[in-house]
Amino acid sequence: MLVVLLLLTGVYCGHGRPLTWQQISAISTEKPQERFGHALGYYNNLLVVYGGLRGGTYLRDTWTFNLNTSVWEEIETDVDKAPPARAHCTFGVLRSQGLFIVTYGIGPSSIYYDDVWSLDLKTLSSAVNPEWKKITVSGDIPIARSGSFGGVFNTEAADDFWLGGGYSPTPDSLHPTHNIDVYKLTSLDNFATGTWERLYDNPTVANQFNPDLPHGRFHATSAIVTATNIAIYGGCLSGDRGGGPCPSEDAWSFDSNSRVWSQLSMCPTPRVLGAMVPLPGTAKAGQALLFGGTEQSAAITGSLVSVTKYQTPEVYVLDINGAADTQWKHLQTQSDSQGLFPGRRYGHAMAVTETGTIYLFGGKLVDIDTEALGLWTLSGEVDDTPLLSPGCERKWFSYVHLHGTFMALVWGILLPLGILIARYYRFFGKSWMYIHAIIQIFSVLIGLTGFVMIFPTVYDPTPNHPHAIIGIVLMILSLIQPIGGIFRPHLKTGRRNKGGRRICWEIFHKCLGILILLLGFTQITLGVFLSVPPLVVWAVWIGVLGLWIVTFIVHEVGKWIHYIIKRKRNSKDRVEDYAHEMKHNKN
């Protein structure tokens, strides 16, 4: 009996409950409509919901859910004093002041907002009806945008609101439409006013070709994991002046003290519109839990050809302070006695309490692309939740991969090989010309296939991006080159001397070939920057590029050496022939 008691004590005292989902039923008849892209906050056993999208309609209603009574209640506010209808805004609760902050986002007729609103949640427990208040801001005010990352650190002492990234339709000409800047809004006079401070400026378009910086993006998943660190994951990088995959799989953290971005390891499948919340407590500083998002749906361009889709019980826990191979944990959550899990969804919102209980509301179900209504809670201990897979096991393949594979084959192997044969291996007789022509024509066909593959990956096909512009120019030049070869001026039979038209054609054909070669190498390098690949892809391409450079240098040096030797030999032969002729004439 004593042994049994000891075992039971060990079970219940030594181990906690694994992360477990439970659906919350409301007893009130009135409840908010299904929605996604909304805002959600928690304060003193109350949840507050604002805005979002439903069936293409932007919402501006505000609801609270009392966790003690399980009752939904709509907050009736003066329409003129409430925030305009919007979705994909940035939000958070300043617990120190009891304020629910909503800022930026997109509204009807594609209006992009740059305003800041607050709702005083402290008055919800009193007879005073809470009202929205527009905050007067100053300082380095961020430009209007939607789909930003940011929020508030989940502690009583947090007074700052973070904002960064997102899509801006009209930036200045030097910057991309996809932001990667970071701002902090500091409260003044209990948030009667606020001051924006720029922590990290938007780099120019060139940052999209810098592997040490994250690309601009919107609809990324984020969480403020410490008082000075924000973590972001995934998002859409392509379209307009942005460049990169959509969805993306890269993760980064930003330190507001050093104002430096640091890349984190990759683990979850590429997604947009997921939700992430920080885990409270000193022991879990720097950690956040990720759930949901979409790998492929009507919300994005559907750039994935195949993917091992995440399942409903899956969640990921990120630790920005962990080693590269331990930064992510892939966990298998449990369900309650009813065996229910929230469906795979995107555009949902989550909020976390001081004790670590996570609440999930709304979103759009991935598999049926319909807005969801249910309210869910996720509670338990991360450390007692079983690992779904040790490490990060995932498989996915996208049109970006196909595009890159085809173009790397064309510009990185076939076309350079065809040029190499045409310039340095003419001693095969006429065979070199047929081999050269076959390779170049075959390359153009593969290139056209790869060119078409890029269109499913872009959010907006308008060629505003350097990689897109160079790609279009390169494709046109590659089509001109074989057509010019077919209609080249032919040498007349029995004549070795070239006419003027033939000489001009050869100069044009050779110069165009060199230009295509250089642009091709440049385009592949830019594409590797944009695709945010693993390190091994970088190593392979740099190795191939270096091999080609060495190969062309060796062949060019060899050709000039052969030319000089041949010229000296011909000169010597001419001198000997002249001497022999003079001697013969003298005799």
RODO-2510 file (C-alpha; in nm, 4 decimals, decimal comma):
residues 587
     n   res          X          Y          Z
     1     m     0,0000     0,0000     0,0000
     2     l     0,2829     0,2381     0,0838
     3     v     0,4461     0,1673    -0,2509
     4     v     0,1230     0,2472    -0,4327
     5     l     0,0880     0,5767    -0,2460
     6     l     0,4439     0,6703    -0,3256
     7     l     0,3916     0,5917    -0,6943
     8     l     0,0719     0,7953    -0,7037
     9     t     0,2458     1,0831    -0,5290
    10     g     0,5228     1,0696    -0,7869
    11     v     0,2741     1,0736    -1,0707
    12     y     0,0711     1,3662    -0,9462
    13     c     0,3457     1,5693    -0,7854
    14     g     0,6351     1,5007    -1,0166
    15     h     0,4525     1,5430    -1,3473
    16     g     0,2141     1,8070    -1,4766
    17     r    -0,0661     1,7904    -1,7263
    18     p     0,0325     1,7937    -2,0943
    19     l    -0,0952     2,0722    -2,3179
    20     t    -0,4653     1,9979    -2,3633
    21     w    -0,7316     2,1575    -2,5834
    22     q    -1,0816     2,2241    -2,4580
    23     q    -1,3685     2,3963    -2,6342
    24     i    -1,5501     2,6586    -2,4277
    25     s    -1,9272     2,6750    -2,4551
    26     a    -2,0999     3,0094    -2,4072
    27     i    -2,4322     3,0245    -2,2250
    28     s    -2,5332     3,3527    -2,3863
    29     t    -2,7512     3,3553    -2,6962
    30     e    -2,5783     3,6579    -2,8411
    31     k    -2,2260     3,6011    -2,9683
    32     p    -1,9891     3,7527    -3,2235
    33     q    -1,9982     3,6472    -3,5856
    34     e    -1,7438     3,4085    -3,7322
    35     r    -1,4356     3,5993    -3,8448
    36     f    -1,0651     3,5953    -3,9165
    37     g    -0,7918     3,8587    -3,9187
    38     h    -0,9332     4,0061    -3,5958
    39     a    -0,7812     4,1290    -3,2687
    40     l    -0,7990     3,9409    -2,9377
    41     g    -0,6870     4,0425    -2,5890
    42     y    -0,7025     3,9131    -2,2313
    43     y    -0,7407     4,1140    -1,9121
    44     n    -0,8633     4,0079    -1,5658
    45     n    -1,0664     3,7007    -1,6754
    46     l    -1,2090     3,8866    -1,9722
    47     l    -1,1446     3,8302    -2,3412
    48     v    -1,2024     4,1174    -2,5831
    49     v    -1,2526     4,0730    -2,9594
    50     y    -1,2478     4,3485    -3,2197
    51     g    -1,2883     4,3698    -3,5974
    52     g    -1,1790     4,1184    -3,8568
    53     l    -1,3213     3,9842    -4,1818
    54     r    -1,6275     3,7749    -4,2522
    55     g    -1,7270     3,6781    -4,6045
    56     g    -1,5324     3,9720    -4,7483
    57     t    -1,6974     4,2218    -4,5103
    58     y    -1,4789     4,4215    -4,2741
    59     l    -1,6089     4,4282    -3,9168
    60     r    -1,5809     4,6970    -3,6480
    61     d    -1,7739     4,5441    -3,3591
    62     t    -1,6252     4,4886    -3,0133
    63     w    -1,7164     4,1952    -2,7873
    64     t    -1,6121     4,0707    -2,4455
    65     f    -1,6294     3,7183    -2,3066
    66     n    -1,6449     3,6737    -1,9300
    67     l    -1,4476     3,3606    -1,8403
    68     n    -1,6231     3,3389    -1,5037
    69     t    -1,9787     3,3498    -1,6383
    70     s    -1,9188     3,2198    -1,9967
    71     v    -2,1208     3,5103    -2,1355
    72     w    -2,0558     3,7075    -2,4535
    73     e    -2,1485     4,0751    -2,4475
    74     e    -2,1170     4,3351    -2,7220
    75     i    -1,9737     4,6702    -2,6209
    76     e    -2,2027     4,9419    -2,7517
    77     t    -1,9918     5,2412    -2,8472
    78     d    -2,0536     5,5603    -3,0380
    79     v    -1,9837     5,4789    -3,4036
    80     d    -1,8067     5,8110    -3,4509
    81     k    -1,5732     5,7295    -3,1612
    82     a    -1,4914     5,3688    -3,2555
    83     p    -1,2081     5,2544    -3,4818
    84     p    -1,3066     5,2151    -3,8482
    85     a    -1,3734     4,8600    -3,9691
    86     r    -1,0490     4,6773    -4,0342
    87     a    -0,8668     4,3445    -4,0403
    88     h    -0,5070     4,2236    -4,0065
    89     c    -0,4310     4,4914    -3,7506
    90     t    -0,1639     4,4786    -3,4797
    91     f    -0,2910     4,4548    -3,1241
    92     g    -0,2065     4,3835    -2,7618
    93     v    -0,3059     4,4522    -2,4010
    94     l    -0,1013     4,6841    -2,1794
    95     r    -0,1761     4,5101    -1,8504
    96     s    -0,0074     4,7818    -1,6465
    97     q    -0,2699     5,0287    -1,7677
    98     g    -0,5572     4,7980    -1,8558
    99     l    -0,5626     4,9185    -2,2169
   100     f    -0,6441     4,7154    -2,5267
   101     i    -0,4408     4,8652    -2,8142
   102     v    -0,5409     4,8278    -3,1812
   103     t    -0,3414     4,9904    -3,4570
   104     y    -0,2858     4,9899    -3,8336
   105     g    -0,4512     4,7268    -4,0596
   106     i    -0,6594     4,7339    -4,3779
   107     g    -1,0227     4,8383    -4,4253
   108     p    -1,2878     4,8585    -4,7000
   109     s    -1,1745     4,9721    -5,0447
   110     s    -0,8162     4,8749    -4,9499
   111     i    -0,7717     5,1603    -4,7030
   112     y    -0,4465     5,1214    -4,5104
   113     y    -0,4531     5,2740    -4,1633
   114     d    -0,1809     5,4369    -3,9521
   115     d    -0,3940     5,5270    -3,6488
   116     v    -0,3733     5,4002    -3,2895
   117     w    -0,6777     5,3231    -3,0722
   118     s    -0,7174     5,2181    -2,7087
   119     l    -1,0030     5,0629    -2,5106
   120     d    -0,9946     5,1045    -2,1326
   121     l    -1,0617     4,7524    -2,0012
   122     k    -1,0513     4,8637    -1,6365
   123     t    -1,3986     5,0140    -1,6722
   124     l    -1,5499     4,6813    -1,7830
   125     s    -1,5892     4,5755    -1,4211
   126     s    -1,7672     4,8994    -1,3342
   127     a    -2,0925     5,0530    -1,4403
   128     v    -1,9121     5,2814    -1,6846
   129     n    -1,9511     5,1774    -2,0460
   130     p    -1,6004     5,1612    -2,1992
   131     e    -1,5299     5,3700    -2,5049
   132     w    -1,2643     5,3603    -2,7705
   133     k    -1,0200     5,6471    -2,7738
   134     k    -0,7983     5,7554    -3,0598
   135     i    -0,4466     5,8169    -2,9331
   136     t    -0,2569     6,1221    -3,0532
   137     v     0,0893     6,0076    -3,1577
   138     s     0,4135     6,1847    -3,2436
   139     g     0,7737     6,0952    -3,3253
   140     d     0,8821     5,8701    -3,6136
   141     i     0,5339     5,7579    -3,7149
   142     p     0,5367     5,4363    -3,9239
   143     i     0,3765     5,4516    -4,2663
   144     a     0,0328     5,2933    -4,3137
   145     r     0,0404     4,9166    -4,3501
   146     s    -0,1419     4,5870    -4,3006
   147     g    -0,0367     4,2414    -4,1840
   148     s     0,2307     4,3760    -3,9475
   149     f     0,3966     4,1896    -3,6635
   150     g     0,4151     4,3225    -3,3094
   151     g     0,2209     4,3496    -2,9863
   152     v     0,2974     4,3795    -2,6156
   153     f     0,5189     4,1798    -2,3804
   154     n     0,2987     3,9850    -2,1399
   155     t     0,3985     4,1379    -1,8028
   156     e     0,2545     4,3939    -1,5662
   157     a     0,5590     4,6162    -1,6176
   158     a     0,5315     4,6318    -1,9978
   159     d     0,4459     4,9818    -2,1182
   160     d     0,5612     4,9645    -2,4794
   161     f     0,3802     4,8557    -2,7939
   162     w     0,5821     4,7038    -3,0819
   163     l     0,5115     4,7285    -3,4526
   164     g     0,7057     4,6199    -3,7595
   165     g     0,6905     4,4639    -4,1024
   166     g     0,3698     4,4451    -4,3011
   167     y     0,2625     4,5515    -4,6479
   168     s     0,2583     4,9204    -4,7442
   169     p     0,1152     5,0049    -5,0872
   170     t     0,2921     5,3390    -5,1368
   171     p     0,6415     5,3466    -4,9836
   172     d     0,9092     5,5795    -5,1126
   173     s     1,0885     5,4762    -5,4295
   174     l     1,3946     5,3339    -5,2512
   175     h     1,2090     5,0961    -5,0224
   176     p     1,0141     4,7775    -5,0912
   177     t     0,6416     4,7503    -5,0314
   178     h     0,7204     4,4754    -4,7796
   179     n     0,8543     4,6262    -4,4566
   180     i     1,1034     4,4820    -4,2092
   181     d     1,1346     4,7895    -3,9900
   182     v     1,0697     4,7869    -3,6128
   183     y     0,9020     5,0607    -3,4071
   184     k     0,8139     5,1045    -3,0420
   185     l     0,5219     5,3145    -2,9151
   186     t     0,5742     5,4535    -2,5653
   187     s     0,2822     5,5614    -2,3484
   188     l     0,2517     5,9206    -2,2307
   189     d    -0,0093     6,0414    -1,9773
   190     n    -0,1676     5,6948    -1,9397
   191     f    -0,1733     5,6687    -2,3184
   192     a    -0,3593     5,9922    -2,3731
   193     t    -0,0748     6,0403    -2,6166
   194     g     0,2125     5,8251    -2,7381
   195     t     0,5499     5,8592    -2,9048
   196     w     0,6778     5,6343    -3,1822
   197     e     1,0472     5,5497    -3,1844
   198     r     1,2153     5,3821    -3,4805
   199     l     1,4300     5,0939    -3,3540
   200     y     1,5243     4,9571    -3,6956
   201     d     1,4843     5,1391    -4,0228
   202     n     1,3525     4,9826    -4,3408
   203     p     1,6573     4,8841    -4,5469
   204     t     1,6449     4,9540    -4,9180
   205     v     1,5464     4,6912    -5,1732
   206     a     1,9043     4,5614    -5,1507
   207     n     1,8342     4,3997    -4,8123
   208     q     1,6445     4,1278    -4,9986
   209     f     1,9812     4,0095    -5,1264
   210     n     2,1511     4,0182    -4,7856
   211     p     2,1513     3,6776    -4,6113
   212     d     2,2211     3,8416    -4,2738
   213     l     1,8881     4,0277    -4,2699
   214     p     1,5273     3,9105    -4,2930
   215     h     1,3402     4,0061    -4,6076
   216     g     1,0430     4,2400    -4,5853
   217     r     0,7188     4,0481    -4,5310
   218     f     0,3556     4,0638    -4,4293
   219     h     0,1243     3,8175    -4,2506
   220     a     0,4176     3,6823    -4,0497
   221     t     0,3560     3,5164    -3,7134
   222     s     0,5154     3,6959    -3,4185
   223     a     0,5389     3,7277    -3,0412
   224     i     0,7137     3,9635    -2,8000
   225     v     0,9094     3,6969    -2,6104
   226     t     1,1056     3,9209    -2,3716
   227     a     1,0982     4,2871    -2,2793
   228     t     1,3600     4,3486    -2,5498
   229     n     1,3065     4,0702    -2,8056
   230     i     1,0511     4,0004    -3,0740
   231     a     1,0407     3,6726    -3,2674
   232     i     0,8886     3,6365    -3,6152
   233     y     0,8265     3,3332    -3,8320
   234     g     0,7137     3,2812    -4,1915
   235     g     0,4978     3,5278    -4,3816
   236     c     0,4657     3,6330    -4,7446
   237     l     0,7793     3,7828    -4,9003
   238     s     0,6826     3,8120    -5,2679
   239     g     0,4836     4,0618    -5,4745
   240     d     0,5277     4,4277    -5,5719
   241     r     0,8783     4,5324    -5,4615
   242     g     0,9120     4,2393    -5,2242
   243     g     1,1071     3,9282    -5,3068
   244     g     1,1162     3,5744    -5,1741
   245     p     0,8884     3,2782    -5,1087
   246     c     0,5224     3,3093    -5,0164
   247     p     0,4769     3,1430    -4,7721
   248     s     0,8196     3,1493    -4,6106
   249     e     0,9737     2,9201    -4,3489
   250     d     1,2478     3,1377    -4,1975
   251     a     1,2463     3,2623    -3,8376
   252     w     1,4241     3,5625    -3,6836
   253     s     1,4553     3,7485    -3,3556
   254     f     1,5203     4,1188    -3,3051
   255     d     1,6969     4,2627    -3,0003
   256     s     1,5910     4,6197    -2,9232
   257     n     1,9046     4,6816    -2,7158
   258     s     2,1587     4,5917    -2,9844
   259     r     1,9068     4,6617    -3,2652
   260     v     2,0294     4,3558    -3,4496
   261     w     1,8387     4,0769    -3,6269
   262     s     1,9477     3,7178    -3,5638
   263     q     1,8350     3,4253    -3,7760
   264     l     1,6853     3,1268    -3,5955
   265     s     1,6699     2,7669    -3,7125
   266     m     1,3973     2,6479    -3,9507
   267     c     1,1455     2,3897    -3,8338
   268     p     0,7720     2,4340    -3,9108
   269     t     0,6515     2,4091    -4,2683
   270     p     0,6193     2,7406    -4,4568
   271     r     0,3077     2,9283    -4,3467
   272     v     0,1343     3,2639    -4,3263
   273     l    -0,1298     3,3958    -4,0865
   274     g    -0,0481     3,1711    -3,7926
   275     a    -0,0688     3,2800    -3,4285
   276     m     0,2014     3,2878    -3,1631
   277     v     0,1950     3,3852    -2,7954
   278     p     0,4794     3,4227    -2,5434
   279     l     0,5006     3,1746    -2,2572
   280     p     0,4858     3,3590    -1,9238
   281     g     0,7302     3,3181    -1,6391
   282     t     1,0978     3,3860    -1,5856
   283     a     1,1888     3,0244    -1,6577
   284     k     1,0241     3,0491    -2,0000
   285     a     1,1643     3,3886    -2,1002
   286     g     1,2325     3,3901    -2,4732
   287     q     0,9816     3,1133    -2,5474
   288     a     0,6634     3,1285    -2,7531
   289     l     0,3999     2,8805    -2,8705
   290     l     0,2944     2,8638    -3,2356
   291     f    -0,0297     2,7160    -3,3646
   292     g    -0,1902     2,7108    -3,7067
   293     g    -0,1399     2,9151    -4,0189
   294     t    -0,1860     2,8120    -4,3792
   295     e     0,0644     2,6512    -4,6108
   296     q    -0,1627     2,6743    -4,9123
   297     s    -0,5053     2,8304    -4,9495
   298     a    -0,6965     3,1138    -5,1121
   299     a    -0,5235     3,3496    -4,8672
   300     i    -0,1947     3,3161    -5,0540
   301     t    -0,0815     3,2361    -5,4045
   302     g    -0,0592     2,8614    -5,3439
   303     s     0,3114     2,8354    -5,4215
   304     l     0,3568     2,4919    -5,2605
   305     v     0,3429     2,1942    -5,4957
   306     s     0,3430     1,9412    -5,2126
   307     v     0,3810     1,9660    -4,8372
   308     t     0,3543     1,7483    -4,5288
   309     k     0,0643     1,9426    -4,3800
   310     y     0,0557     2,0038    -4,0093
   311     q    -0,2189     1,8286    -3,8178
   312     t    -0,4568     1,9848    -3,5651
   313     p    -0,2882     1,8441    -3,2501
   314     e     0,0492     1,9882    -3,3502
   315     v     0,2012     2,2946    -3,1902
   316     y     0,5550     2,4306    -3,1923
   317     v     0,7413     2,5952    -2,9080
   318     l     1,0219     2,8362    -3,0003
   319     d     1,3069     2,9242    -2,7665
   320     i     1,5214     3,2059    -2,9053
   321     n     1,7878     3,1350    -2,6417
   322     g     1,8261     2,7692    -2,7325
   323     a     2,0988     2,6101    -2,9434
   324     a     2,0329     2,5826    -3,3165
   325     d     1,9137     2,2207    -3,2893
   326     t     1,6933     2,2844    -2,9841
   327     q     1,5288     2,6172    -3,0684
   328     w     1,2086     2,4453    -3,1798
   329     k     1,0026     2,1748    -3,0081
   330     h     0,7392     1,9927    -3,2102
   331     l     0,4696     1,8867    -2,9625
   332     q     0,1676     1,6559    -2,9667
   333     t    -0,1139     1,8217    -2,7722
   334     q    -0,3993     1,6310    -2,6117
   335     s    -0,7774     1,6770    -2,6295
   336     d    -1,0321     1,6874    -2,3517
   337     s    -1,2709     1,4055    -2,2678
   338     q    -1,4773     1,4845    -2,5769
   339     g    -1,1811     1,4181    -2,8059
   340     l    -1,2117     1,7533    -2,9851
   341     f    -0,9368     1,9667    -3,1379
   342     p    -0,9603     2,3042    -3,3117
   343     g    -0,9442     2,2532    -3,6864
   344     r    -0,6495     2,3578    -3,9015
   345     r    -0,6950     2,7327    -3,9395
   346     y    -0,5344     3,0636    -4,0272
   347     g    -0,6040     3,4266    -3,9437
   348     h    -0,7057     3,3267    -3,5907
   349     a    -0,5938     3,5116    -3,2780
   350     m    -0,4591     3,3849    -2,9472
   351     a    -0,4136     3,5455    -2,6055
   352     v    -0,2325     3,4143    -2,2971
   353     t    -0,3007     3,4669    -1,9271
   354     e    -0,0511     3,5318    -1,6475
   355     t    -0,0619     3,1619    -1,5574
   356     g     0,0025     3,0388    -1,9117
   357     t    -0,3482     2,9407    -2,0231
   358     i    -0,3893     3,0164    -2,3931
   359     y    -0,7183     3,1201    -2,5539
   360     l    -0,7915     3,0856    -2,9258
   361     f    -1,0770     3,2496    -3,1121
   362     g    -1,1922     3,2567    -3,4724
   363     g    -0,9853     3,2104    -3,7846
   364     k    -1,0577     3,0505    -4,1184
   365     l    -1,0585     2,6712    -4,1497
   366     v    -0,7924     2,5702    -4,4002
   367     d    -0,9564     2,2582    -4,5404
   368     i    -1,2961     2,4168    -4,6166
   369     d    -1,1916     2,7851    -4,6314
   370     t    -1,4751     2,8939    -4,4018
   371     e    -1,4663     3,1245    -4,0999
   372     a    -1,4724     2,9510    -3,7618
   373     l    -1,6526     3,0720    -3,4491
   374     g    -1,5479     2,8460    -3,1609
   375     l    -1,3558     2,9610    -2,8535
   376     w    -1,0846     2,7228    -2,7347
   377     t    -0,8446     2,7003    -2,4450
   378     l    -0,5038     2,5311    -2,4384
   379     s    -0,3631     2,4637    -2,0934
   380     g    -0,1001     2,2409    -1,9402
   381     e     0,2757     2,2138    -1,9192
   382     v     0,5024     2,2367    -2,2206
   383     d     0,7674     2,0205    -2,0540
   384     d     0,5134     1,7411    -1,9931
   385     t     0,3814     1,7401    -2,3505
   386     p     0,5215     1,4579    -2,5687
   387     l     0,7430     1,5434    -2,8617
   388     l     0,5742     1,4705    -3,1917
   389     s     0,9111     1,4284    -3,3580
   390     p     1,2639     1,4765    -3,2234
   391     g     1,4024     1,7617    -3,4249
   392     c     1,2240     1,9018    -3,7289
   393     e     1,0952     1,6467    -3,9736
   394     r     0,9010     1,7994    -4,2597
   395     k     0,8796     1,7582    -4,6337
   396     w     0,7689     2,0210    -4,8792
   397     f     0,8311     2,1258    -5,2374
   398     s     0,7206     2,4479    -5,4023
   399     y     0,7088     2,6210    -5,7372
   400     v     1,0016     2,8268    -5,6092
   401     h     1,2011     2,5031    -5,5951
   402     l     1,0922     2,4078    -5,9472
   403     h     1,1662     2,7547    -6,0813
   404     g     1,5064     2,7622    -5,9153
   405     t     1,5945     2,4092    -6,0296
   406     f     1,5059     2,4786    -6,3930
   407     m     1,6798     2,8160    -6,4023
   408     a     1,9902     2,6878    -6,2249
   409     l     2,0083     2,4057    -6,4811
   410     v     1,9748     2,6552    -6,7689
   411     w     2,1859     2,9517    -6,6552
   412     g     2,4199     2,7570    -6,4309
   413     i     2,5014     2,4495    -6,6425
   414     l     2,3604     2,4206    -6,9956
   415     l     2,4125     2,7712    -7,1362
   416     p     2,7680     2,8052    -6,9966
   417     l     2,8446     2,4593    -7,1393
   418     g     2,7140     2,5622    -7,4814
   419     i     2,9242     2,8787    -7,4760
   420     l     3,2299     2,6808    -7,3641
   421     i     3,1959     2,4405    -7,6575
   422     a     3,1405     2,7214    -7,9109
   423     r     3,4445     2,9179    -7,8003
   424     y     3,7034     2,6574    -7,7124
   425     y     3,6181     2,3289    -7,8891
   426     r     3,5918     2,4177    -8,2558
   427     f     3,8570     2,1621    -8,3475
   428     f     3,5762     1,9002    -8,3671
   429     g     3,4917     2,0276    -8,7128
   430     k     3,1269     2,1198    -8,7665
   431     s     3,0155     1,8961    -8,4784
   432     w     3,0764     2,1752    -8,2274
   433     m     2,8176     2,3939    -8,3994
   434     y     2,5439     2,1276    -8,3874
   435     i     2,6180     2,0497    -8,0226
   436     h     2,6168     2,4203    -7,9380
   437     a     2,2854     2,4789    -8,1171
   438     i     2,1134     2,1764    -7,9586
   439     i     2,2226     2,2766    -7,6071
   440     q     2,1155     2,6382    -7,6496
   441     i     1,7738     2,5566    -7,7971
   442     f     1,7119     2,2916    -7,5306
   443     s     1,8120     2,5466    -7,2658
   444     v     1,5609     2,7996    -7,3943
   445     l     1,2797     2,5440    -7,3743
   446     i     1,3707     2,4534    -7,0151
   447     g     1,4086     2,8225    -6,9334
   448     l     1,0592     2,8996    -7,0594
   449     t     0,9221     2,6204    -6,8408
   450     g     1,1036     2,7578    -6,5387
   451     f     0,9874     3,1101    -6,6228
   452     v     0,6228     2,9990    -6,6159
   453     m     0,6773     2,8206    -6,2833
   454     i     0,7408     3,1489    -6,1005
   455     f     0,3920     3,2930    -6,1539
   456     p     0,2134     3,0739    -5,8938
   457     t     0,4678     3,1933    -5,6335
   458     v     0,4142     3,5692    -5,6583
   459     y     0,1478     3,7647    -5,4743
   460     d     0,1525     4,0304    -5,7469
   461     p     0,2989     3,9533    -6,0951
   462     t     0,3886     4,3174    -6,1639
   463     p     0,7660     4,3239    -6,2386
   464     n     0,8687     4,5856    -5,9821
   465     h     1,1505     4,3797    -5,8386
   466     p     1,5145     4,3664    -5,9631
   467     h     1,5109     3,9865    -5,9840
   468     a     1,1881     3,9934    -6,1852
   469     i     1,3094     4,2679    -6,4203
   470     i     1,6440     4,0973    -6,4858
   471     g     1,4640     3,7670    -6,5376
   472     i     1,2345     3,9100    -6,8040
   473     v     1,5245     4,0803    -6,9845
   474     l     1,7296     3,7610    -6,9655
   475     m     1,4456     3,5511    -7,1051
   476     i     1,3985     3,7901    -7,3994
   477     l     1,7716     3,7918    -7,4782
   478     s     1,7791     3,4123    -7,4582
   479     l     1,5023     3,3932    -7,7178
   480     i     1,6777     3,6406    -7,9474
   481     q     2,0043     3,4456    -7,9410
   482     p     1,8911     3,1169    -8,1077
   483     i     1,6648     3,3049    -8,3499
   484     g     1,9639     3,5123    -8,4530
   485     g     2,1647     3,1924    -8,4960
   486     i     1,9054     3,0495    -8,7343
   487     f     1,9045     3,3619    -8,9525
   488     r     2,2805     3,4218    -8,9447
   489     p     2,4491     3,5364    -9,2716
   490     h     2,6133     3,2253    -9,4192
   491     l     2,9610     3,2091    -9,5679
   492     k     2,9613     3,1731    -9,9452
   493     t     3,0755     2,8355   -10,0708
   494     g     3,4445     2,8304   -10,1542
   495     r     3,5111     3,1650    -9,9865
   496     r     3,7048     3,1969    -9,6596
   497     n     3,6803     3,5746    -9,6347
   498     k     3,3837     3,6975    -9,4274
   499     g     3,1659     3,9742    -9,5514
   500     g     3,0699     4,2788    -9,3477
   501     r     2,7306     4,1394    -9,2492
   502     r     2,8844     3,8162    -9,1218
   503     i     3,1466     4,0021    -8,9176
   504     c     2,8797     4,2252    -8,7592
   505     w     2,6613     3,9239    -8,6808
   506     e     2,9485     3,7356    -8,5138
   507     i     3,0346     4,0363    -8,2969
   508     f     2,6681     4,0755    -8,1949
   509     h     2,6202     3,7026    -8,1306
   510     k     2,9336     3,6711    -7,9184
   511     c     2,8682     3,9873    -7,7165
   512     l     2,5081     3,8858    -7,6545
   513     g     2,6236     3,5421    -7,5435
   514     i     2,8686     3,6925    -7,2919
   515     l     2,5978     3,9291    -7,1639
   516     i     2,3546     3,6366    -7,1168
   517     l     2,6235     3,4376    -6,9359
   518     l     2,6986     3,7201    -6,6916
   519     l     2,3310     3,8030    -6,6357
   520     g     2,2555     3,4348    -6,5826
   521     f     2,5184     3,3989    -6,3115
   522     t     2,3942     3,7207    -6,1510
   523     q     2,0311     3,6098    -6,1655
   524     i     2,0997     3,2740    -6,0005
   525     t     2,2935     3,4454    -5,7220
   526     l     2,0074     3,6911    -5,6626
   527     g     1,7594     3,4041    -5,6698
   528     v     1,9533     3,2148    -5,4040
   529     f     1,9462     3,5272    -5,1858
   530     l     1,5709     3,5646    -5,2332
   531     s     1,4704     3,2028    -5,1760
   532     v     1,6125     3,1944    -4,8206
   533     p     1,7583     2,8435    -4,8725
   534     p     1,9541     2,6179    -4,6360
   535     l     2,3294     2,6715    -4,6172
   536     v     2,3999     2,3675    -4,8343
   537     v     2,2285     2,5359    -5,1324
   538     w     2,4580     2,8353    -5,0905
   539     a     2,7625     2,6085    -5,0757
   540     v     2,6634     2,4167    -5,3895
   541     w     2,5976     2,7301    -5,5960
   542     i     2,9151     2,9069    -5,4854
   543     g     3,1069     2,5896    -5,5723
   544     v     2,9477     2,5676    -5,9182
   545     l     3,0025     2,9371    -5,9855
   546     g     3,3652     2,9144    -5,8767
   547     l     3,4179     2,6066    -6,0942
   548     w     3,2827     2,7858    -6,4007
   549     i     3,4986     3,0920    -6,3371
   550     v     3,8104     2,8756    -6,3062
   551     t     3,7116     2,6723    -6,6132
   552     f     3,6639     2,9779    -6,8346
   553     i     3,9865     3,1397    -6,7109
   554     v     4,1885     2,8223    -6,7769
   555     h     4,0365     2,7774    -7,1216
   556     e     4,0837     3,1445    -7,2120
   557     v     4,4455     3,1423    -7,0989
   558     g     4,5035     2,8186    -7,2877
   559     k     4,3466     2,9631    -7,6009
   560     w     4,5665     3,2725    -7,5902
   561     i     4,8766     3,0632    -7,5271
   562     h     4,7842     2,8445    -7,8229
   563     y     4,7201     3,1575    -8,0330
   564     i     5,0551     3,3135    -7,9414
   565     i     5,2464     2,9880    -8,0080
   566     k     5,0662     2,9398    -8,3365
   567     r     5,1311     3,3000    -8,4377
   568     k     5,5021     3,2674    -8,3568
   569     r     5,5186     2,9413    -8,5476
   570     n     5,3464     3,0990    -8,8474
   571     s     5,5763     3,3995    -8,8276
   572     k     5,8805     3,1718    -8,8148
   573     d     5,7500     2,9730    -9,1098
   574     r     5,6958     3,2912    -9,3073
   575     v     6,0523     3,4068    -9,2311
   576     e     6,1932     3,0700    -9,3350
   577     d     5,9852     3,0710    -9,6506
   578     y     6,1025     3,4244    -9,7309
   579     a     6,4665     3,3280    -9,6678
   580     h     6,4269     3,0183    -9,8809
   581     e     6,2704     3,2215   -10,1590
   582     m     6,5457     3,4839   -10,1467
   583     k     6,8098     3,2139   -10,1590
   584     h     6,6364     3,0497   -10,4530
   585     n     6,6132     3,3807   -10,6430
   586     k     6,9775     3,4549   -10,5742
   587     n     7,0821     3,1197   -10,7160
***
